[in-house]
Amino acid sequence: MKLKAKFMAPLINIDKFRNALHQKLSEALTQACVTWLNTVIKESTAVGLPIWSGASISTFTPLASQVGFELASGPIEGVKKRVADGVGLFEPGTKQAGLYTFTYATDLKHLTINEYRDVSQWIHLKTPGPYHFQEKGKNAFLEFAKTIELPGWGEFTDVTVIGVG
């Protein structure tokens, strides 16, 4: 009597897994960015980030436009609308494979100063700083990141039944 046994290691479809992972991380990055923007703009505006002229809020426009986040950017009636530059980069694995990032930056002086300081002793502000919107945004991002579930290998693995004969 002769017995043959055949064992085969599972085969993983790496390309299919990478595509699913890219899709999941891209969607997660978009939602993380929206969560961050919602926190730093809407929640911070409720407690301090000024909207009266629109300059501070307008610095978020480049990033917000890349993820479909709608900005309500003043001005309050009777105040001349001001616009300030900001930098927004949304890179879901595009600049470097496997790295999913978004970046916000501005050199708007009064926003930068009020982020860290209360300057009401020098000038009158309806909503003096410090705003701490960066810290609030970071915390919101980290809490959101904890909820992300990445795809497992199981659905991308082909297992051959062990044969005996």
N, C-alpha and C positions, 0 to 999 in steps of 0.2 A: 504494500500500500504506500502511496506517495501523497504527501500533503504539501501544498504550497500556501504560503500566507503572503499577503501584499499589504504593506503599510505605505501610505502617502501623507506627506506633510500637507497641511491646509495651504491653499493658494490664495493669496490676498491680491485683489485687484487694486493696486496702488493708485493708478490714475483715477479710477472711480472714487476712491477714498479722498484723494487730494481735491477733486472737483467738489465733492460734498462738503469737505472741510472749508474750502475757499468760500463756497456759497454761505455756509453757516457763519463763518467769521465776518464776511462782508455785511451780512444782515445784522449781526451782533454789533459791529462797529457803527453802523448807521444808527441803530437804536441807542447805543451808548452815547453817541454824539448828540442825539436829540435829547436824551436824558440830561446830559451835561448842560446843553444850551438852555433847556427848560429850567434847570436849577439856577444857573448863573444869571439868567435874564429875568424870567418870570418870577421866581421866588425871591431873587435878590432885589428886583424892582419893587416888590411889595414891602421890603424892609429898608431900601436905601438906594439902589442903583438908579441914578437919575434918568428920567425920560423926557424932561421938559424941553430940551432942544433937539434931541435925537443923536447928538454926536457920539455919546458913549455907546448907545445901542447899535449905531451904524457900524461900529468897528467889528461887530459879529457877522455882518452881512456876507462876506466871502465864504465863511464856513457854513452858515445857515443855508445859503442857497445850494450848496452841494448835497445837503441831506434833506431838502424840502421842508425846512423849519421856517415857519412864517414869523417874521418879526413885526411887532407893533411898535413903531419907532417915532412916537410923537410927531410933531411938536404939540405942546399944549397951545390952545388957541391964543393967538396974539404974540407968540414967540417965534422968531425967525428960525427956520429949520437949519440945523448945522449937521454936516456930514464929516466924519473922520475916517481915515483909512485903518484897516485892520488886515491881517493876513490869516487866511484860513486854508489849510491843506488837509484834504481827506484822501488818504492813501490806503485802500484796502488791498495790501499785498502787491501794489503796483511799483513802488520804488525799490523794494527789496522783497523777494519771495519769502513768504512766511511772516512778514512784519506788517501788522495792521495798525495804522496810527491815524490820529487826527491832531492838528495843531492849530492853536489860536495865538495870535500875537498882535500887539498894538504898541504904538509909541505916543498915544494920546496922553499928554502930560497930566491933565487934571484927573483922568480916570486912573492912571497909574499911581499918582500921589494919594488919591482918596481910597485906593485899594488898601493901603497900609496905614494911613494917618487920618486923624481928625483935624482938618485945617480950619475949623469954624472960628478959631481965635484970630485968624487973619482975614477971612472973608465969610460972608453970610451964605450959607447953603441951606436949602430946605431939607436936604437929606445928607448930612455930613457923614464922612467915613469914620472909621475904616469899614470898607464894604466886605472884605474877605470873600469875594465871590469865587476866587480861585480855589480856596480851601473847600468851600461848599460844593463846588463842581467836582473836585477831586473825590470827595467823600461820596457823592452821588454816583460817580463813575465806578468807584470800587464796590459799592453796594450792588450796582447793576451787574458788574462783572461776575460776582458770586453766583448769579442766577443762570449763567450761560452753561448749557450742556452741549458738549461736543459729540459728534457722531462716534459711535463705537465701531470696532473692527468687524463685529459679527455680520452685519449686512453686506460686507464687502469680501467675505471669506467663502471660498468654495471648498467644501470638504468632500473628499472621495471616501466612499464606504470601504471599509477594510474587507477584503475578500479572502475567503479560505476555500481552497478547492484542490 
